Amino acid sequence: MPPFLLARMTPMRILLALILLACASAASGLETARALAASGAPRLALARVEQLQPREPGAPRWPEWEALRIGLLVAVGRHADALQRVNGLPAGMPPPLLRESLLAAARAAVAMGQGAAARRYAARALWQLEPSPQETRAARLLVIDSYVAERQGEQVFRVMLRFQQDYAPLDSPTAARFVEALLALDMEKQAVNWLASLDDTAPVKLILRLRTGLVTPENVEAQARAALAKRGGAGYWRVLAEIAQRRKDGVLRVEALEQLVNSDEETAAGKPAALATELWESYFSGARDTANRNQMLTGDDAAWSSFAGRQAASNSPVARSFFAHLALRGRDREMRFNAQLQLVHSLQQSQLERTALRLFESLNADESSFDNQTRYLLGAIAERAHLPALAARYWKGIAPPFGMSAEEWQARVAAAYWRGGESEAAASTLRALLGPGKPLPAEAARPLAGLAQEMIAAGKPEQAEPVLRGLLPGSDAKQQRDILYRAGQAAEQANRPQLAADYYLRSALLADGRTPDALAVQARLAAGLALVQAGFREDARAQFQWLLKNTTDAAQLAIVRRELAGL
């Protein structure tokens, strides 16, 4: 609110105005959080809720914030936290928001395998709070999910039939949901009830027809591969994995599981560690079967490694099976290390980088048990996948990879530490890198300049300023101008106006030519404003006087004249 309006208001009116402004700000924050969640960014939305939600349950719109928070906790997989907050809800929670929270709690309980608890939450929403038809339907589906989680097959089928009776004709997505649940419970005969409701090309329909013997495995495989070529989708790899298991086709099984572990869709819906463990076992059994067919002795690691190398180009799933066996079960340490590297490299070449990450993560092994080159490759994959904490974990303590300078490597590791939330490790790495007066090579300076900008944008100017200061030695005049200006921004954000003015003015004074460019003018203006804040009024006046003579920008001149009038 403009100061001249506040000056004309009574203290009571000022208080009421400030309350209204706070409410408007909270409402805006709530709607922004909802928009972020709707756009597919639940973690970002949750971070906003945790920052802005009023602390007191009696605050305006607190119940709306809390219902959104609980739903977001479930969306990001923090199920125990969601249940804790639901169990602590105040008695006065408005019924629509309480229903929303209870249904979220039921989803969380299902995800945690707590079927009885899920049914209690759903029952409370159904029988005590007058749910809408849409909420009633959602609650009944959650009851079915709760019995599935407990593997109560007969009860699952009975409740599904009752749901079918009330909501006929059943839509294809719900029918697919029922069939997938029944297939997981080995209840193919009961699943046939919804065969006609499934889309003809749906993966779950192919699996159901395969299991019930309605079509041959060859026919199903042809349909699945045609669908993969046409539209893709992890579900068709599940079909192929099932066919491989029936045929005892180890190569196809490995190929399918590699794709499933690589799929975000599959790992988000299921258990990535369990899938990765299944893939390791398929690697081992596939390597053993192939070795037996080729009359290769178990324990002859050199022969197995040589065979894998010959298969790498023509039959990469077979090669990876042998590399995986040697990576974990090889007798010789160097043989194990080489196999680890070959396995990761082969997956990378086949565009299965996430499979490589998830395979090695599923081992829960200490990083020191992996070859350093393997650790570098896995860290680079994690970096590309925007998993900086994982990248830093793999890279911690290893020497620079071949062809990379020590300075560039330290800069990259420091950035991974900082982006992964390990600010102390990042600061320690940066201190070792940014010695006093020590010029950095360009390949190290470039990523650090970007890191400093990220720090400023994240509201961490105190971390950005020493990084920028360390970039000055060895930089040319143009680079120094940009660095000094950014350092001024960092100091200003850290509420150090005198230091900010110093940086800004030094940036302005490095301008080439007699006619100042836009950056020089902007730096002078920023310096003047910082000097006002620092209390150096005459120094500020000199900067504003210079600007009167050297800028024609109307907005800048308006600011200059306003500041001069106040000095």
C-alpha positions as CSV (number, residue, x, y, z in Angstrom):
1,M,0.0,0.0,0.0
2,P,1.4,3.5,-0.9
3,P,2.8,5.4,2.1
4,F,0.7,8.5,1.4
5,L,-2.5,6.4,1.8
6,L,-1.3,5.0,5.1
7,A,-0.6,8.5,6.4
8,R,-4.3,9.4,6.0
9,M,-5.7,6.4,7.8
10,T,-6.5,5.9,11.5
11,P,-4.5,3.2,13.3
12,M,-7.5,0.8,13.4
13,R,-8.0,1.2,9.6
14,I,-4.3,0.6,9.0
15,L,-4.6,-2.6,11.1
16,L,-7.6,-3.8,9.1
17,A,-6.0,-2.9,5.8
18,L,-2.9,-4.9,6.7
19,I,-5.0,-7.9,7.7
20,L,-6.8,-7.7,4.4
21,L,-3.5,-7.5,2.5
22,A,-2.2,-10.5,4.4
23,C,-5.4,-12.5,3.6
24,A,-5.1,-11.5,-0.1
25,S,-1.5,-12.6,-0.1
26,A,-2.3,-15.9,1.5
27,A,-5.1,-16.6,-0.9
28,S,-2.8,-15.8,-3.8
29,G,-0.2,-18.2,-2.4
30,L,-2.8,-20.9,-2.0
31,E,-4.0,-20.6,-5.6
32,T,-0.5,-20.6,-6.9
33,A,0.3,-23.8,-4.9
34,R,-2.8,-25.4,-6.4
35,A,-1.8,-24.3,-9.9
36,L,1.7,-25.8,-9.4
37,A,0.2,-29.1,-8.3
38,A,-2.2,-29.2,-11.2
39,S,0.7,-28.5,-13.6
40,G,2.5,-31.7,-12.5
41,A,4.9,-30.2,-9.9
42,P,3.7,-31.6,-6.6
43,R,7.1,-31.2,-4.9
44,L,7.3,-27.6,-5.8
45,A,3.8,-27.0,-4.7
46,L,4.4,-28.8,-1.4
47,A,7.5,-26.6,-0.7
48,R,5.3,-23.6,-1.3
49,V,2.6,-24.8,1.1
50,E,5.2,-25.7,3.8
51,Q,6.6,-22.1,3.5
52,L,3.4,-20.1,3.4
53,Q,0.7,-22.1,5.2
54,P,-0.4,-20.3,8.4
55,R,0.8,-22.0,11.6
56,E,-2.4,-21.6,13.6
57,P,-5.4,-23.8,12.6
58,G,-7.7,-20.9,13.4
59,A,-6.1,-18.7,10.7
60,P,-8.1,-17.7,7.6
61,R,-8.2,-20.5,5.0
62,W,-5.9,-22.8,7.1
63,P,-8.2,-25.8,6.4
64,E,-7.8,-25.3,2.7
65,W,-4.0,-25.2,3.0
66,E,-4.0,-28.3,5.2
67,A,-6.2,-30.4,2.8
68,L,-3.9,-29.4,-0.1
69,R,-0.9,-30.2,2.0
70,I,-2.1,-33.7,2.9
71,G,-3.0,-34.4,-0.8
72,L,0.5,-33.3,-1.9
73,L,2.2,-35.4,0.8
74,V,0.5,-38.4,-0.7
75,A,1.4,-37.4,-4.2
76,V,5.1,-37.2,-3.4
77,G,5.1,-40.5,-1.5
78,R,5.3,-39.2,2.0
79,H,2.5,-41.4,3.2
80,A,3.3,-41.6,6.9
81,D,3.5,-37.8,7.2
82,A,0.1,-37.5,5.5
83,L,-1.5,-40.0,7.9
84,Q,0.0,-38.2,10.9
85,R,-1.5,-34.9,9.8
86,V,-4.9,-36.4,9.0
87,N,-5.0,-38.0,12.5
88,G,-4.2,-34.5,14.0
89,L,-6.9,-32.6,12.1
90,P,-9.0,-30.2,14.3
91,A,-12.6,-31.0,15.1
92,G,-13.9,-28.0,13.2
93,M,-12.5,-29.0,9.8
94,P,-15.2,-28.2,7.1
95,P,-16.8,-31.4,5.8
96,P,-15.7,-31.0,2.1
97,L,-12.1,-30.5,3.1
98,L,-12.3,-33.3,5.7
99,R,-13.6,-35.6,3.0
100,E,-10.7,-34.6,0.7
101,S,-8.2,-35.3,3.5
102,L,-9.7,-38.6,4.4
103,L,-9.7,-39.9,0.8
104,A,-6.0,-38.8,0.6
105,A,-5.4,-40.7,3.8
106,A,-7.0,-43.8,2.4
107,R,-4.7,-43.7,-0.6
108,A,-1.7,-43.3,1.7
109,A,-2.8,-46.3,3.8
110,V,-3.2,-48.4,0.7
111,A,0.3,-47.5,-0.5
112,M,1.6,-48.5,2.9
113,G,-0.2,-51.8,2.9
114,Q,-2.6,-50.8,5.7
115,G,-5.8,-52.1,4.2
116,A,-7.9,-52.0,7.3
117,A,-6.9,-48.4,8.0
118,A,-7.7,-47.4,4.5
119,R,-11.2,-48.8,4.8
120,R,-11.7,-46.9,8.1
121,Y,-10.8,-43.6,6.4
122,A,-13.0,-44.4,3.4
123,A,-15.9,-45.5,5.6
124,R,-15.8,-42.2,7.6
125,A,-15.9,-40.2,4.4
126,L,-18.7,-42.4,2.9
127,W,-21.0,-42.7,5.9
128,Q,-20.5,-39.6,8.1
129,L,-19.8,-36.7,5.7
130,E,-22.3,-36.9,2.8
131,P,-19.8,-37.2,0.0
132,S,-20.5,-36.1,-3.6
133,P,-21.2,-38.9,-6.2
134,Q,-17.6,-38.5,-7.5
135,E,-16.2,-38.8,-4.0
136,T,-18.4,-41.8,-3.3
137,R,-17.0,-43.5,-6.4
138,A,-13.4,-42.7,-5.5
139,A,-13.9,-44.0,-1.9
140,R,-15.4,-47.3,-3.2
141,L,-12.5,-47.8,-5.5
142,L,-10.1,-47.2,-2.6
143,V,-11.9,-49.9,-0.6
144,I,-11.2,-52.3,-3.5
145,D,-7.6,-51.3,-3.5
146,S,-7.4,-51.9,0.2
147,Y,-8.4,-55.5,-0.2
148,V,-6.0,-55.9,-3.1
149,A,-3.2,-54.6,-0.8
150,E,-4.1,-57.4,1.6
151,R,-4.4,-60.0,-1.2
152,Q,-8.0,-60.9,-0.1
153,G,-9.0,-62.2,-3.5
154,E,-12.5,-63.3,-2.8
155,Q,-13.4,-60.1,-1.1
156,V,-11.8,-58.1,-3.9
157,F,-13.9,-59.9,-6.5
158,R,-17.1,-59.5,-4.5
159,V,-16.7,-55.8,-4.0
160,M,-15.8,-55.4,-7.7
161,L,-19.0,-57.1,-8.7
162,R,-21.0,-54.8,-6.4
163,F,-19.2,-51.8,-7.9
164,Q,-20.0,-53.1,-11.5
165,Q,-23.6,-53.4,-10.6
166,D,-23.9,-49.8,-9.4
167,Y,-21.8,-48.2,-12.1
168,A,-22.6,-50.2,-15.2
169,P,-21.5,-49.9,-18.0
170,L,-18.0,-49.8,-16.6
171,D,-15.5,-47.5,-18.4
172,S,-12.3,-49.0,-19.9
173,P,-9.8,-47.5,-17.5
174,T,-11.7,-48.8,-14.4
175,A,-12.1,-52.2,-16.1
176,A,-8.3,-52.3,-16.8
177,R,-7.8,-51.4,-13.1
178,F,-9.9,-54.3,-12.0
179,V,-8.2,-56.8,-14.4
180,E,-4.7,-55.7,-13.4
181,A,-5.6,-56.2,-9.7
182,L,-7.1,-59.7,-10.4
183,L,-4.1,-60.7,-12.5
184,A,-1.8,-59.7,-9.7
185,L,-3.8,-62.1,-7.5
186,D,-3.7,-64.9,-10.1
187,M,-7.5,-64.7,-10.6
188,E,-7.6,-64.8,-14.4
189,K,-11.0,-66.6,-14.5
190,Q,-12.6,-63.8,-12.5
191,A,-10.8,-61.1,-14.6
192,V,-12.5,-62.4,-17.7
193,N,-15.7,-60.8,-16.5
194,W,-14.3,-57.5,-17.7
195,L,-12.5,-58.7,-20.9
196,A,-15.1,-57.1,-23.2
197,S,-14.8,-53.7,-21.4
198,L,-11.1,-53.5,-22.2
199,D,-9.6,-51.6,-25.2
200,D,-8.5,-54.2,-27.8
201,T,-4.9,-52.9,-27.8
202,A,-4.5,-52.5,-24.1
203,P,-1.5,-54.4,-22.7
204,V,-3.6,-55.8,-19.8
205,K,-6.0,-57.3,-22.4
206,L,-3.1,-59.0,-24.2
207,I,-1.9,-60.4,-20.9
208,L,-5.4,-61.7,-19.9
209,R,-5.9,-63.3,-23.3
210,L,-2.5,-64.9,-23.0
211,R,-3.1,-66.3,-19.5
212,T,-6.5,-67.7,-20.4
213,G,-5.2,-69.3,-23.6
214,L,-7.5,-67.3,-25.9
215,V,-4.5,-66.6,-28.2
216,T,-1.1,-68.0,-28.8
217,P,2.1,-66.4,-27.3
218,E,3.3,-65.8,-30.8
219,N,0.2,-63.8,-31.7
220,V,0.4,-61.8,-28.5
221,E,4.1,-61.1,-29.0
222,A,3.4,-59.8,-32.6
223,Q,0.7,-57.5,-31.3
224,A,2.9,-56.2,-28.5
225,R,5.8,-55.5,-30.8
226,A,3.6,-53.8,-33.3
227,A,2.2,-51.6,-30.6
228,L,5.7,-50.8,-29.4
229,A,6.8,-49.8,-32.9
230,K,3.6,-47.6,-33.4
231,R,3.1,-45.9,-30.0
232,G,5.5,-47.3,-27.4
233,G,4.5,-47.7,-23.8
234,A,6.0,-49.7,-20.9
235,G,2.9,-51.9,-20.6
236,Y,3.8,-53.7,-23.8
237,W,7.2,-54.6,-22.3
238,R,5.3,-56.1,-19.4
239,V,3.5,-58.3,-22.0
240,L,6.8,-59.4,-23.5
241,A,8.3,-60.1,-20.0
242,E,5.3,-62.4,-19.4
243,I,5.8,-64.2,-22.7
244,A,9.5,-64.6,-21.9
245,Q,8.8,-66.1,-18.6
246,R,6.4,-68.6,-20.1
247,R,8.8,-69.6,-22.8
248,K,11.8,-69.5,-20.5
249,D,13.4,-67.1,-22.9
250,G,16.1,-65.5,-20.9
251,V,17.2,-63.0,-23.5
252,L,13.7,-61.7,-24.1
253,R,13.2,-61.5,-20.3
254,V,16.3,-59.4,-19.9
255,E,15.4,-57.2,-22.8
256,A,11.9,-56.5,-21.4
257,L,13.0,-56.0,-17.8
258,E,15.7,-53.6,-18.8
259,Q,13.0,-51.5,-20.5
260,L,10.7,-51.7,-17.5
261,V,13.4,-50.6,-15.1
262,N,14.2,-47.7,-17.4
263,S,10.6,-46.6,-17.5
264,D,9.5,-43.8,-15.2
265,E,5.9,-44.9,-15.7
266,E,6.6,-48.4,-14.4
267,T,8.9,-47.4,-11.5
268,A,6.5,-44.7,-10.3
269,A,3.6,-47.1,-10.2
270,G,5.5,-50.0,-8.7
271,K,8.7,-50.8,-6.8
272,P,11.8,-49.8,-8.7
273,A,14.1,-51.6,-6.3
274,A,12.1,-54.9,-6.7
275,L,12.1,-54.6,-10.5
276,A,15.9,-53.9,-10.5
277,T,16.4,-56.9,-8.2
278,E,14.4,-59.1,-10.6
279,L,16.6,-57.8,-13.5
280,W,19.8,-58.7,-11.6
281,E,18.4,-62.3,-11.1
282,S,17.5,-62.5,-14.8
283,Y,21.0,-61.4,-15.7
284,F,22.5,-64.1,-13.6
285,S,20.2,-66.9,-14.8
286,G,20.5,-65.8,-18.4
287,A,24.3,-65.8,-18.2
288,R,24.3,-69.2,-16.6
289,D,22.0,-70.7,-19.2
290,T,24.0,-69.3,-22.1
291,A,27.2,-70.5,-20.5
292,N,25.8,-74.0,-20.2
293,R,24.7,-74.1,-23.8
294,N,28.2,-73.0,-24.9
295,Q,29.9,-75.5,-22.5
296,M,31.6,-72.7,-20.5
297,L,32.8,-73.5,-17.0
298,T,31.5,-71.5,-14.0
299,G,34.3,-69.6,-12.5
300,D,36.3,-69.2,-15.7
301,D,35.9,-65.4,-15.5
302,A,38.4,-64.7,-18.3
303,A,36.4,-66.8,-20.7
304,W,33.1,-65.3,-19.6
305,S,34.5,-61.8,-20.1
306,S,35.9,-62.6,-23.5
307,F,32.5,-64.1,-24.6
308,A,30.7,-61.0,-23.3
309,G,33.0,-58.7,-25.3
310,R,32.3,-60.7,-28.5
311,Q,28.5,-60.5,-27.9
312,A,28.5,-56.7,-27.1
313,A,27.7,-55.5,-30.6
314,S,25.5,-58.2,-31.9
315,N,23.5,-59.3,-28.8
316,S,23.8,-56.7,-26.1
317,P,21.3,-58.2,-23.6
318,V,23.4,-61.4,-23.5
319,A,26.6,-59.4,-23.1
320,R,25.1,-57.5,-20.2
321,S,24.0,-60.7,-18.5
322,F,27.6,-61.8,-18.5
323,F,28.9,-58.4,-17.4
324,A,26.3,-58.3,-14.6
325,H,27.4,-61.8,-13.4
326,L,31.0,-60.8,-13.4
327,A,30.3,-57.4,-11.8
328,L,29.0,-58.9,-8.7
329,R,30.2,-62.5,-8.7
330,G,33.6,-62.3,-10.4
331,R,36.4,-63.7,-8.4
332,D,39.1,-61.2,-9.4
333,R,38.7,-57.6,-8.2
334,E,39.9,-56.1,-11.5
335,M,37.6,-58.3,-13.5
336,R,34.7,-57.2,-11.4
337,F,35.6,-53.5,-11.9
338,N,36.0,-53.9,-15.6
339,A,32.6,-55.7,-15.8
340,Q,30.9,-53.0,-13.8
341,L,32.2,-50.4,-16.3
342,Q,31.2,-52.4,-19.3
343,L,27.7,-53.0,-17.9
344,V,27.1,-49.3,-17.3
345,H,28.7,-48.3,-20.7
346,S,26.5,-50.9,-22.6
347,L,23.3,-49.7,-20.9
348,Q,24.3,-46.1,-21.7
349,Q,24.9,-47.0,-25.4
350,S,21.5,-48.7,-25.5
351,Q,19.8,-45.5,-24.1
352,L,19.0,-47.2,-20.8
353,E,20.7,-44.8,-18.5
354,R,18.0,-44.9,-15.8
355,T,18.3,-48.7,-15.8
356,A,22.0,-48.3,-15.0
357,L,21.2,-45.9,-12.1
358,R,18.4,-48.0,-10.7
359,L,20.4,-51.3,-11.0
360,F,23.3,-50.0,-8.9
361,E,21.1,-48.2,-6.5
362,S,19.2,-51.4,-5.7
363,L,22.4,-53.0,-4.4
364,N,22.6,-50.5,-1.4
365,A,26.3,-51.0,-1.7
366,D,29.1,-48.7,-0.5
367,E,30.3,-46.6,-3.5
368,S,33.9,-47.7,-2.7
369,S,33.0,-51.2,-3.9
370,F,32.6,-49.8,-7.4
371,D,35.4,-48.9,-9.9
372,N,36.1,-45.1,-10.1
373,Q,35.4,-45.0,-13.8
374,T,32.0,-46.6,-13.1
375,R,31.3,-44.1,-10.4
376,Y,32.1,-41.3,-12.7
377,L,29.8,-42.7,-15.4
378,L,26.9,-43.2,-12.9
379,G,27.4,-39.8,-11.5
380,A,27.3,-38.2,-14.9
381,I,24.1,-40.1,-15.7
382,A,22.6,-38.9,-12.4
383,E,23.7,-35.3,-13.2
384,R,21.9,-35.5,-16.5
385,A,18.8,-37.0,-14.8
386,H,18.7,-33.9,-12.4
387,L,19.7,-36.0,-9.4
388,P,22.6,-33.9,-8.1
389,A,22.7,-35.5,-4.6
390,L,23.2,-39.0,-6.2
391,A,25.8,-37.6,-8.6
392,A,27.7,-36.1,-5.7
393,R,27.6,-39.4,-3.8
394,Y,29.2,-41.3,-6.6
395,W,31.8,-38.6,-7.3
396,K,32.9,-38.0,-3.7
397,G,36.6,-38.6,-3.4
398,I,37.4,-39.8,-6.9
399,A,40.1,-38.3,-9.0
400,P,39.3,-36.2,-12.1
401,P,38.3,-38.4,-15.1
402,F,40.7,-38.6,-18.1
403,G,40.9,-35.4,-20.1
404,M,39.4,-33.1,-17.4
405,S,41.5,-30.7,-15.4
406,A,41.5,-30.8,-11.6
407,E,39.9,-27.4,-11.5
408,E,37.0,-28.2,-13.8
409,W,36.4,-31.4,-11.9
410,Q,36.3,-29.6,-8.5
411,A,33.9,-27.0,-10.0
412,R,31.6,-29.8,-11.2
413,V,31.7,-31.7,-7.9
414,A,31.0,-28.5,-6.0
415,A,28.0,-27.7,-8.1
416,A,26.6,-31.2,-7.5
417,Y,27.1,-30.9,-3.8
418,W,25.3,-27.5,-3.7
419,R,22.5,-28.6,-6.0
420,G,22.1,-31.7,-3.9
421,G,21.7,-29.7,-0.7
422,E,25.1,-30.4,0.8
423,S,26.1,-26.8,1.2
424,E,29.0,-27.5,3.7
425,A,30.6,-29.9,1.3
426,A,30.1,-27.5,-1.5
427,A,31.7,-24.6,0.5
428,S,34.7,-26.8,1.4
429,T,35.3,-27.8,-2.2
430,L,34.9,-24.2,-3.4
431,R,37.4,-22.9,-0.8
432,A,40.0,-25.3,-2.0
433,L,39.3,-24.3,-5.6
434,L,39.1,-20.5,-5.2
435,G,42.4,-19.7,-3.5
436,P,43.4,-16.0,-3.1
437,G,44.5,-14.5,-6.5
438,K,44.4,-17.9,-8.1
439,P,43.2,-17.7,-11.7
440,L,40.8,-20.4,-12.9
441,P,40.8,-22.0,-16.4
442,A,37.8,-21.1,-18.5
443,E,36.4,-24.6,-18.4
444,A,36.1,-24.3,-14.6
445,A,35.1,-20.6,-14.5
446,R,32.1,-21.1,-16.8
447,P,30.2,-23.6,-14.6
448,L,31.0,-21.6,-11.5
449,A,29.5,-18.4,-12.9
450,G,26.3,-20.3,-13.6
451,L,26.4,-21.8,-10.1
452,A,26.8,-18.3,-8.6
453,Q,23.7,-17.1,-10.5
454,E,21.7,-20.1,-9.2
455,M,22.8,-19.3,-5.7
456,I,21.6,-15.7,-6.1
457,A,18.3,-16.9,-7.6
458,A,17.8,-19.3,-4.7
459,G,18.3,-16.5,-2.2
460,K,21.7,-17.6,-1.1
461,P,23.8,-14.5,-1.8
462,E,26.3,-15.1,1.0
463,Q,27.3,-18.3,-0.8
464,A,27.4,-16.7,-4.3
465,E,29.6,-13.7,-3.4
466,P,32.8,-15.5,-2.6
467,V,32.4,-17.6,-5.7
468,L,32.1,-14.5,-7.9
469,R,35.0,-12.9,-6.1
470,G,37.1,-16.0,-6.8
471,L,36.3,-15.8,-10.5
472,L,37.9,-12.3,-10.9
473,P,41.6,-13.3,-11.2
474,G,42.3,-14.4,-14.7
475,S,39.1,-12.9,-16.2
476,D,39.4,-10.3,-18.9
477,A,37.8,-6.8,-18.5
478,K,34.5,-7.7,-20.1
479,Q,34.1,-10.8,-17.9
480,Q,35.1,-8.9,-14.8
481,R,32.3,-6.3,-15.5
482,D,29.7,-9.1,-15.6
483,I,31.2,-10.8,-12.5
484,L,31.4,-7.6,-10.5
485,Y,27.8,-6.7,-11.4
486,R,26.6,-10.1,-10.2
487,A,28.6,-9.7,-7.1
488,G,26.9,-6.4,-6.5
489,Q,23.5,-8.1,-6.8
490,A,24.6,-10.8,-4.3
491,A,25.8,-8.2,-1.8
492,E,22.7,-6.2,-2.2
493,Q,20.5,-9.2,-1.7
494,A,22.5,-10.0,1.5
495,N,21.8,-6.5,2.8
496,R,25.4,-5.3,2.5
497,P,24.8,-2.0,0.6
498,Q,28.3,-0.6,1.0
499,L,29.9,-3.8,-0.5
500,A,27.2,-3.8,-3.2
501,A,28.0,-0.2,-4.2
502,D,31.7,-1.1,-4.3
503,Y,31.1,-4.0,-6.7
504,Y,28.6,-2.0,-8.9
505,L,30.9,1.0,-9.3
506,R,33.9,-1.1,-10.1
507,S,31.8,-2.8,-12.8
508,A,30.8,0.6,-14.2
509,L,34.4,1.9,-14.3
510,L,35.6,-1.0,-16.4
511,A,33.4,0.1,-19.4
512,D,35.3,0.6,-22.6
513,G,35.0,3.7,-24.8
514,R,34.0,7.2,-24.1
515,T,30.2,6.5,-24.5
516,P,29.0,4.3,-21.6
517,D,26.9,1.3,-22.6
518,A,23.7,0.0,-21.0
519,L,25.5,-2.1,-18.4
520,A,27.7,0.8,-17.2
521,V,24.6,3.0,-16.9
522,Q,22.7,0.3,-15.0
523,A,25.7,-0.4,-12.7
524,R,26.0,3.4,-11.9
525,L,22.3,3.5,-11.0
526,A,22.6,0.4,-8.8
527,A,25.7,1.9,-7.2
528,G,23.9,5.1,-6.4
529,L,20.9,3.4,-4.8
530,A,23.2,1.2,-2.7
531,L,25.2,4.2,-1.6
532,V,22.0,5.9,-0.4
533,Q,21.3,2.8,1.6
534,A,24.8,2.8,3.0
535,G,24.4,6.4,4.1
536,F,27.1,7.8,1.7
537,R,24.8,10.6,0.5
538,E,27.5,12.7,-1.3
539,D,28.9,9.7,-3.1
540,A,25.4,8.8,-4.2
541,R,24.8,12.4,-5.4
542,A,27.9,12.1,-7.6
543,Q,26.6,9.0,-9.3
544,F,23.1,10.5,-9.9
545,Q,24.7,13.7,-11.3
546,W,26.7,11.5,-13.7
547,L,23.5,9.7,-14.8
548,L,21.8,13.0,-15.6
549,K,24.4,13.6,-18.2
550,N,24.8,10.1,-19.6
551,T,21.4,8.5,-19.9
552,T,18.3,9.4,-21.8
553,D,16.2,6.5,-20.5
554,A,13.0,8.1,-19.1
555,A,12.5,5.5,-16.3
556,Q,16.1,5.8,-15.1
557,L,15.9,9.6,-15.2
558,A,12.7,9.5,-13.1
559,I,14.5,7.4,-10.5
560,V,17.5,9.7,-10.5
561,R,15.5,12.9,-10.1
562,R,13.4,11.3,-7.3
563,E,16.6,10.2,-5.4
564,L,18.3,13.6,-5.8
565,A,15.2,15.3,-4.5
566,G,15.5,13.2,-1.3
567,L,19.2,13.8,-0.7
